[in-house]
Amino acid sequence: ACFTCHYILGTIHWGREDHQQALQSFQRAVELRADDPGARFNLAIAYVALEDPDSALPLLQALSIDSPGNEAVWRQLGRIYELQERMEDSADAYERAAALGE
């Protein structure tokens, strides 16, 4: 199986706003290369787009440890915590994103 093929298919589906197909492609990409941060991030964002923040959260939490300097990861964590009404966690994540974005 081809990691790059599934990853690119995911981005094509995402661009067409076919989030379910994007999710499936990114899931396959992560199965093939679990350590790829881009595939893991895109899978998390696909979950968010499909209104499944609970599935996105562990992916983003792991990425925040693996890639602590990634502003987009912290911004998405802030968004998910906000959706879960975890306002203190949300504020902390957004503040981390803001500091990294400067």
Rosetta constraint file for C-alpha pairs under 8 A:
AtomPair CA 1 CA 32 HARMONIC 7.61 0.50
AtomPair CA 2 CA 6 HARMONIC 6.48 0.50
AtomPair CA 2 CA 29 HARMONIC 7.97 0.50
AtomPair CA 2 CA 32 HARMONIC 7.77 0.50
AtomPair CA 3 CA 7 HARMONIC 6.11 0.50
AtomPair CA 3 CA 28 HARMONIC 7.66 0.50
AtomPair CA 3 CA 29 HARMONIC 5.03 0.50
AtomPair CA 3 CA 30 HARMONIC 8.00 0.50
AtomPair CA 3 CA 32 HARMONIC 5.82 0.50
AtomPair CA 3 CA 33 HARMONIC 6.79 0.50
AtomPair CA 4 CA 8 HARMONIC 6.00 0.50
AtomPair CA 4 CA 29 HARMONIC 7.41 0.50
AtomPair CA 5 CA 9 HARMONIC 6.06 0.50
AtomPair CA 6 CA 10 HARMONIC 6.08 0.50
AtomPair CA 6 CA 25 HARMONIC 5.07 0.50
AtomPair CA 6 CA 26 HARMONIC 6.52 0.50
AtomPair CA 6 CA 28 HARMONIC 6.45 0.50
AtomPair CA 6 CA 29 HARMONIC 5.36 0.50
AtomPair CA 7 CA 11 HARMONIC 6.50 0.50
AtomPair CA 7 CA 25 HARMONIC 6.39 0.50
AtomPair CA 7 CA 26 HARMONIC 5.85 0.50
AtomPair CA 7 CA 29 HARMONIC 5.60 0.50
AtomPair CA 7 CA 39 HARMONIC 6.70 0.50
AtomPair CA 8 CA 12 HARMONIC 6.21 0.50
AtomPair CA 9 CA 13 HARMONIC 6.11 0.50
AtomPair CA 9 CA 22 HARMONIC 7.12 0.50
AtomPair CA 9 CA 25 HARMONIC 6.20 0.50
AtomPair CA 10 CA 14 HARMONIC 6.01 0.50
AtomPair CA 10 CA 21 HARMONIC 7.03 0.50
AtomPair CA 10 CA 22 HARMONIC 4.17 0.50
AtomPair CA 10 CA 23 HARMONIC 6.90 0.50
AtomPair CA 10 CA 24 HARMONIC 7.57 0.50
AtomPair CA 10 CA 25 HARMONIC 4.79 0.50
AtomPair CA 10 CA 26 HARMONIC 5.52 0.50
AtomPair CA 11 CA 15 HARMONIC 6.06 0.50
AtomPair CA 11 CA 22 HARMONIC 6.68 0.50
AtomPair CA 12 CA 16 HARMONIC 6.38 0.50
AtomPair CA 12 CA 22 HARMONIC 7.59 0.50
AtomPair CA 13 CA 17 HARMONIC 6.21 0.50
AtomPair CA 13 CA 18 HARMONIC 5.07 0.50
AtomPair CA 13 CA 19 HARMONIC 6.61 0.50
AtomPair CA 13 CA 21 HARMONIC 6.01 0.50
AtomPair CA 13 CA 22 HARMONIC 4.92 0.50
AtomPair CA 14 CA 18 HARMONIC 5.63 0.50
AtomPair CA 14 CA 19 HARMONIC 5.63 0.50
AtomPair CA 14 CA 21 HARMONIC 7.89 0.50
AtomPair CA 14 CA 22 HARMONIC 5.38 0.50
AtomPair CA 18 CA 22 HARMONIC 6.22 0.50
AtomPair CA 19 CA 23 HARMONIC 5.94 0.50
AtomPair CA 19 CA 46 HARMONIC 5.92 0.50
AtomPair CA 19 CA 49 HARMONIC 6.71 0.50
AtomPair CA 19 CA 50 HARMONIC 6.75 0.50
AtomPair CA 20 CA 24 HARMONIC 6.40 0.50
AtomPair CA 20 CA 46 HARMONIC 7.54 0.50
AtomPair CA 20 CA 50 HARMONIC 7.24 0.50
AtomPair CA 21 CA 25 HARMONIC 6.25 0.50
AtomPair CA 22 CA 26 HARMONIC 6.07 0.50
AtomPair CA 22 CA 43 HARMONIC 7.97 0.50
AtomPair CA 22 CA 46 HARMONIC 6.73 0.50
AtomPair CA 23 CA 27 HARMONIC 5.97 0.50
AtomPair CA 23 CA 43 HARMONIC 5.88 0.50
AtomPair CA 23 CA 46 HARMONIC 5.33 0.50
AtomPair CA 23 CA 47 HARMONIC 6.92 0.50
AtomPair CA 24 CA 28 HARMONIC 6.30 0.50
AtomPair CA 25 CA 29 HARMONIC 6.23 0.50
AtomPair CA 26 CA 30 HARMONIC 6.11 0.50
AtomPair CA 26 CA 39 HARMONIC 5.97 0.50
AtomPair CA 26 CA 40 HARMONIC 7.55 0.50
AtomPair CA 26 CA 42 HARMONIC 6.73 0.50
AtomPair CA 26 CA 43 HARMONIC 5.23 0.50
AtomPair CA 27 CA 31 HARMONIC 6.18 0.50
AtomPair CA 27 CA 43 HARMONIC 6.37 0.50
AtomPair CA 28 CA 32 HARMONIC 6.28 0.50
AtomPair CA 29 CA 33 HARMONIC 6.12 0.50
AtomPair CA 29 CA 34 HARMONIC 7.73 0.50
AtomPair CA 29 CA 39 HARMONIC 6.40 0.50
AtomPair CA 30 CA 34 HARMONIC 4.59 0.50
AtomPair CA 30 CA 35 HARMONIC 7.54 0.50
AtomPair CA 30 CA 36 HARMONIC 7.05 0.50
AtomPair CA 30 CA 39 HARMONIC 5.90 0.50
AtomPair CA 30 CA 40 HARMONIC 6.27 0.50
AtomPair CA 30 CA 43 HARMONIC 7.96 0.50
AtomPair CA 34 CA 40 HARMONIC 7.44 0.50
AtomPair CA 35 CA 40 HARMONIC 7.86 0.50
AtomPair CA 36 CA 40 HARMONIC 6.34 0.50
AtomPair CA 37 CA 41 HARMONIC 5.98 0.50
AtomPair CA 37 CA 63 HARMONIC 6.95 0.50
AtomPair CA 38 CA 42 HARMONIC 6.07 0.50
AtomPair CA 39 CA 43 HARMONIC 6.04 0.50
AtomPair CA 40 CA 44 HARMONIC 6.24 0.50
AtomPair CA 40 CA 59 HARMONIC 6.47 0.50
AtomPair CA 40 CA 60 HARMONIC 7.97 0.50
AtomPair CA 40 CA 63 HARMONIC 7.84 0.50
AtomPair CA 41 CA 45 HARMONIC 6.27 0.50
AtomPair CA 41 CA 59 HARMONIC 7.18 0.50
AtomPair CA 41 CA 60 HARMONIC 6.84 0.50
AtomPair CA 41 CA 63 HARMONIC 7.54 0.50
AtomPair CA 41 CA 73 HARMONIC 7.44 0.50
AtomPair CA 42 CA 46 HARMONIC 6.11 0.50
AtomPair CA 43 CA 47 HARMONIC 6.36 0.50
AtomPair CA 43 CA 56 HARMONIC 7.50 0.50
AtomPair CA 44 CA 48 HARMONIC 6.38 0.50
AtomPair CA 44 CA 55 HARMONIC 7.29 0.50
AtomPair CA 44 CA 56 HARMONIC 4.30 0.50
AtomPair CA 44 CA 57 HARMONIC 7.36 0.50
AtomPair CA 44 CA 59 HARMONIC 6.11 0.50
AtomPair CA 44 CA 60 HARMONIC 6.68 0.50
AtomPair CA 45 CA 49 HARMONIC 6.16 0.50
AtomPair CA 45 CA 56 HARMONIC 6.93 0.50
AtomPair CA 45 CA 76 HARMONIC 7.97 0.50
AtomPair CA 46 CA 50 HARMONIC 6.26 0.50
AtomPair CA 47 CA 51 HARMONIC 6.30 0.50
AtomPair CA 47 CA 52 HARMONIC 5.04 0.50
AtomPair CA 47 CA 53 HARMONIC 6.20 0.50
AtomPair CA 47 CA 55 HARMONIC 6.39 0.50
AtomPair CA 47 CA 56 HARMONIC 5.54 0.50
AtomPair CA 48 CA 52 HARMONIC 5.31 0.50
AtomPair CA 48 CA 53 HARMONIC 5.05 0.50
AtomPair CA 48 CA 56 HARMONIC 6.35 0.50
AtomPair CA 48 CA 80 HARMONIC 7.97 0.50
AtomPair CA 52 CA 56 HARMONIC 6.76 0.50
AtomPair CA 53 CA 57 HARMONIC 6.01 0.50
AtomPair CA 53 CA 80 HARMONIC 5.97 0.50
AtomPair CA 53 CA 83 HARMONIC 7.84 0.50
AtomPair CA 54 CA 58 HARMONIC 7.62 0.50
AtomPair CA 55 CA 59 HARMONIC 7.51 0.50
AtomPair CA 56 CA 60 HARMONIC 6.29 0.50
AtomPair CA 57 CA 61 HARMONIC 6.00 0.50
AtomPair CA 57 CA 77 HARMONIC 7.09 0.50
AtomPair CA 57 CA 80 HARMONIC 7.03 0.50
AtomPair CA 58 CA 62 HARMONIC 6.09 0.50
AtomPair CA 59 CA 63 HARMONIC 6.23 0.50
AtomPair CA 60 CA 64 HARMONIC 6.06 0.50
AtomPair CA 60 CA 73 HARMONIC 6.18 0.50
AtomPair CA 60 CA 76 HARMONIC 7.61 0.50
AtomPair CA 60 CA 77 HARMONIC 6.44 0.50
AtomPair CA 61 CA 65 HARMONIC 6.67 0.50
AtomPair CA 61 CA 77 HARMONIC 7.41 0.50
AtomPair CA 62 CA 66 HARMONIC 6.22 0.50
AtomPair CA 63 CA 67 HARMONIC 5.42 0.50
AtomPair CA 63 CA 68 HARMONIC 7.26 0.50
AtomPair CA 63 CA 73 HARMONIC 6.90 0.50
AtomPair CA 64 CA 68 HARMONIC 4.75 0.50
AtomPair CA 64 CA 69 HARMONIC 7.82 0.50
AtomPair CA 64 CA 70 HARMONIC 7.35 0.50
AtomPair CA 64 CA 73 HARMONIC 6.29 0.50
AtomPair CA 64 CA 74 HARMONIC 6.82 0.50
AtomPair CA 69 CA 100 HARMONIC 6.65 0.50
AtomPair CA 70 CA 74 HARMONIC 6.85 0.50
AtomPair CA 70 CA 97 HARMONIC 7.83 0.50
AtomPair CA 70 CA 100 HARMONIC 7.42 0.50
AtomPair CA 71 CA 75 HARMONIC 6.20 0.50
AtomPair CA 71 CA 96 HARMONIC 7.48 0.50
AtomPair CA 71 CA 97 HARMONIC 4.62 0.50
AtomPair CA 71 CA 98 HARMONIC 7.44 0.50
AtomPair CA 71 CA 100 HARMONIC 5.50 0.50
AtomPair CA 71 CA 101 HARMONIC 6.09 0.50
AtomPair CA 72 CA 76 HARMONIC 6.15 0.50
AtomPair CA 72 CA 97 HARMONIC 6.95 0.50
AtomPair CA 73 CA 77 HARMONIC 6.16 0.50
AtomPair CA 73 CA 97 HARMONIC 7.83 0.50
AtomPair CA 74 CA 78 HARMONIC 6.14 0.50
AtomPair CA 74 CA 93 HARMONIC 5.20 0.50
AtomPair CA 74 CA 94 HARMONIC 6.36 0.50
AtomPair CA 74 CA 96 HARMONIC 6.42 0.50
AtomPair CA 74 CA 97 HARMONIC 5.06 0.50
AtomPair CA 75 CA 79 HARMONIC 6.35 0.50
AtomPair CA 75 CA 93 HARMONIC 6.46 0.50
AtomPair CA 75 CA 94 HARMONIC 5.50 0.50
AtomPair CA 75 CA 97 HARMONIC 5.40 0.50
AtomPair CA 76 CA 80 HARMONIC 6.22 0.50
AtomPair CA 77 CA 81 HARMONIC 6.06 0.50
AtomPair CA 77 CA 90 HARMONIC 7.03 0.50
AtomPair CA 77 CA 93 HARMONIC 6.15 0.50
AtomPair CA 77 CA 94 HARMONIC 7.84 0.50
AtomPair CA 78 CA 82 HARMONIC 6.06 0.50
AtomPair CA 78 CA 89 HARMONIC 7.06 0.50
AtomPair CA 78 CA 90 HARMONIC 4.14 0.50
AtomPair CA 78 CA 91 HARMONIC 6.61 0.50
AtomPair CA 78 CA 92 HARMONIC 7.48 0.50
AtomPair CA 78 CA 93 HARMONIC 4.80 0.50
AtomPair CA 78 CA 94 HARMONIC 5.18 0.50
AtomPair CA 79 CA 83 HARMONIC 6.28 0.50
AtomPair CA 79 CA 90 HARMONIC 6.71 0.50
AtomPair CA 80 CA 84 HARMONIC 6.22 0.50
AtomPair CA 80 CA 90 HARMONIC 7.54 0.50
AtomPair CA 81 CA 85 HARMONIC 6.11 0.50
AtomPair CA 81 CA 86 HARMONIC 4.97 0.50
AtomPair CA 81 CA 87 HARMONIC 6.60 0.50
AtomPair CA 81 CA 89 HARMONIC 6.18 0.50
AtomPair CA 81 CA 90 HARMONIC 4.84 0.50
AtomPair CA 82 CA 86 HARMONIC 5.67 0.50
AtomPair CA 82 CA 87 HARMONIC 5.70 0.50
AtomPair CA 82 CA 90 HARMONIC 5.37 0.50
AtomPair CA 86 CA 90 HARMONIC 6.05 0.50
AtomPair CA 87 CA 91 HARMONIC 6.02 0.50
AtomPair CA 88 CA 92 HARMONIC 6.23 0.50
AtomPair CA 89 CA 93 HARMONIC 6.17 0.50
AtomPair CA 90 CA 94 HARMONIC 6.13 0.50
AtomPair CA 91 CA 95 HARMONIC 5.99 0.50
AtomPair CA 92 CA 96 HARMONIC 6.23 0.50
AtomPair CA 93 CA 97 HARMONIC 6.22 0.50
AtomPair CA 94 CA 98 HARMONIC 6.05 0.50
AtomPair CA 95 CA 99 HARMONIC 6.16 0.50
AtomPair CA 96 CA 100 HARMONIC 6.28 0.50
AtomPair CA 97 CA 101 HARMONIC 6.03 0.50
AtomPair CA 98 CA 102 HARMONIC 6.49 0.50
